[in-house]
Amino acid sequence: MEKEVATLAVSMFLLGLGIGPLLAGPLSEVYGRRIIYRVSFVLFFACTFPVAFAPRIGKIERPYFLVIIY
């Protein structure tokens, strides 16, 4: 794995870790936590498949970012 790809993966992880709570926090105040947890679980599960079955390391960047957000 190249150094740039590893740095991009860590950077996207941190970016997603920061954006996720910014989206989920206000939504849970409006709709309640239960529905937000259920929707987040389904989206997390759906976005994990492309990461798990990616043929190359370069194909996991966008789905990996979405997994971290949810």
CYANA upper distance limits for C-alpha pairs under 8 A (distance plus 0.5 A):
  1 MET  CA      5 VAL  CA      7.24
  1 MET  CA      6 ALA  CA      7.45
  1 MET  CA     57 ILE  CA      8.40
  2 GLU  CA      6 ALA  CA      6.99
  3 LYS  CA      7 THR  CA      6.66
  4 GLU  CA      8 LEU  CA      6.55
  5 VAL  CA      9 ALA  CA      6.68
  5 VAL  CA     58 GLY  CA      7.97
  6 ALA  CA     10 VAL  CA      6.86
  7 THR  CA     11 SER  CA      6.53
  8 LEU  CA     12 MET  CA      6.50
  8 LEU  CA     61 GLU  CA      8.37
  9 ALA  CA     13 PHE  CA      6.64
  9 ALA  CA     61 GLU  CA      7.07
  9 ALA  CA     64 TYR  CA      8.45
 10 VAL  CA     14 LEU  CA      6.80
 11 SER  CA     15 LEU  CA      6.63
 12 MET  CA     16 GLY  CA      6.46
 12 MET  CA     61 GLU  CA      8.12
 12 MET  CA     64 TYR  CA      8.25
 12 MET  CA     65 PHE  CA      6.12
 13 PHE  CA     17 LEU  CA      6.54
 13 PHE  CA     64 TYR  CA      8.02
 13 PHE  CA     65 PHE  CA      6.66
 13 PHE  CA     68 ILE  CA      6.73
 14 LEU  CA     18 GLY  CA      6.76
 15 LEU  CA     19 ILE  CA      6.72
 15 LEU  CA     65 PHE  CA      8.36
 16 GLY  CA     20 GLY  CA      6.35
 16 GLY  CA     65 PHE  CA      6.19
 16 GLY  CA     66 LEU  CA      7.64
 16 GLY  CA     68 ILE  CA      5.64
 16 GLY  CA     69 ILE  CA      5.21
 17 LEU  CA     21 PRO  CA      7.77
 17 LEU  CA     68 ILE  CA      6.43
 17 LEU  CA     69 ILE  CA      6.57
 18 GLY  CA     22 LEU  CA      7.43
 18 GLY  CA     69 ILE  CA      8.49
 19 ILE  CA     23 LEU  CA      6.97
 19 ILE  CA     69 ILE  CA      6.85
 20 GLY  CA     24 ALA  CA      6.61
 20 GLY  CA     68 ILE  CA      7.74
 20 GLY  CA     69 ILE  CA      4.72
 20 GLY  CA     70 TYR  CA      6.74
 21 PRO  CA     25 GLY  CA      5.98
 21 PRO  CA     69 ILE  CA      8.32
 22 LEU  CA     26 PRO  CA      7.70
 23 LEU  CA     27 LEU  CA      7.09
 24 ALA  CA     28 SER  CA      6.48
 24 ALA  CA     36 ILE  CA      7.67
 25 GLY  CA     29 GLU  CA      7.12
 26 PRO  CA     30 VAL  CA      7.04
 27 LEU  CA     31 TYR  CA      6.44
 27 LEU  CA     32 GLY  CA      7.91
 27 LEU  CA     36 ILE  CA      7.73
 28 SER  CA     32 GLY  CA      5.06
 28 SER  CA     33 ARG  CA      5.35
 28 SER  CA     36 ILE  CA      6.55
 29 GLU  CA     33 ARG  CA      7.95
 31 TYR  CA     35 ILE  CA      7.42
 31 TYR  CA     36 ILE  CA      7.78
 32 GLY  CA     36 ILE  CA      7.24
 33 ARG  CA     37 TYR  CA      6.51
 34 ARG  CA     38 ARG  CA      6.80
 35 ILE  CA     39 VAL  CA      6.59
 36 ILE  CA     40 SER  CA      6.39
 37 TYR  CA     41 PHE  CA      6.54
 38 ARG  CA     42 VAL  CA      6.87
 39 VAL  CA     43 LEU  CA      6.69
 40 SER  CA     44 PHE  CA      6.38
 40 SER  CA     70 TYR  CA      5.73
 41 PHE  CA     45 PHE  CA      6.56
 41 PHE  CA     70 TYR  CA      7.72
 42 VAL  CA     46 ALA  CA      6.62
 43 LEU  CA     47 CYS  CA      6.56
 43 LEU  CA     67 VAL  CA      8.30
 43 LEU  CA     70 TYR  CA      6.93
 44 PHE  CA     48 THR  CA      6.63
 44 PHE  CA     66 LEU  CA      8.11
 44 PHE  CA     67 VAL  CA      5.77
 44 PHE  CA     68 ILE  CA      8.42
 44 PHE  CA     70 TYR  CA      5.74
 45 PHE  CA     49 PHE  CA      7.52
 45 PHE  CA     67 VAL  CA      8.49
 47 CYS  CA     51 VAL  CA      7.69
 47 CYS  CA     63 PRO  CA      6.21
 47 CYS  CA     64 TYR  CA      8.00
 47 CYS  CA     66 LEU  CA      6.91
 47 CYS  CA     67 VAL  CA      6.02
 48 THR  CA     52 ALA  CA      6.66
 48 THR  CA     63 PRO  CA      7.59
 48 THR  CA     64 TYR  CA      7.90
 48 THR  CA     67 VAL  CA      6.66
 49 PHE  CA     53 PHE  CA      6.66
 50 PRO  CA     54 ALA  CA      6.19
 50 PRO  CA     60 ILE  CA      7.40
 50 PRO  CA     63 PRO  CA      6.79
 51 VAL  CA     59 LYS  CA      8.24
 51 VAL  CA     60 ILE  CA      5.58
 51 VAL  CA     63 PRO  CA      6.54
 51 VAL  CA     64 TYR  CA      6.67
 54 ALA  CA     59 LYS  CA      6.37
 54 ALA  CA     60 ILE  CA      6.66
 55 PRO  CA     59 LYS  CA      7.64
 56 ARG  CA     60 ILE  CA      7.98
 57 ILE  CA     61 GLU  CA      8.26
 60 ILE  CA     64 TYR  CA      6.13
 61 GLU  CA     65 PHE  CA      6.80
 62 ARG  CA     66 LEU  CA      6.95
 63 PRO  CA     67 VAL  CA      6.65
 64 TYR  CA     68 ILE  CA      6.91
 65 PHE  CA     69 ILE  CA      6.95
 66 LEU  CA     70 TYR  CA      6.87
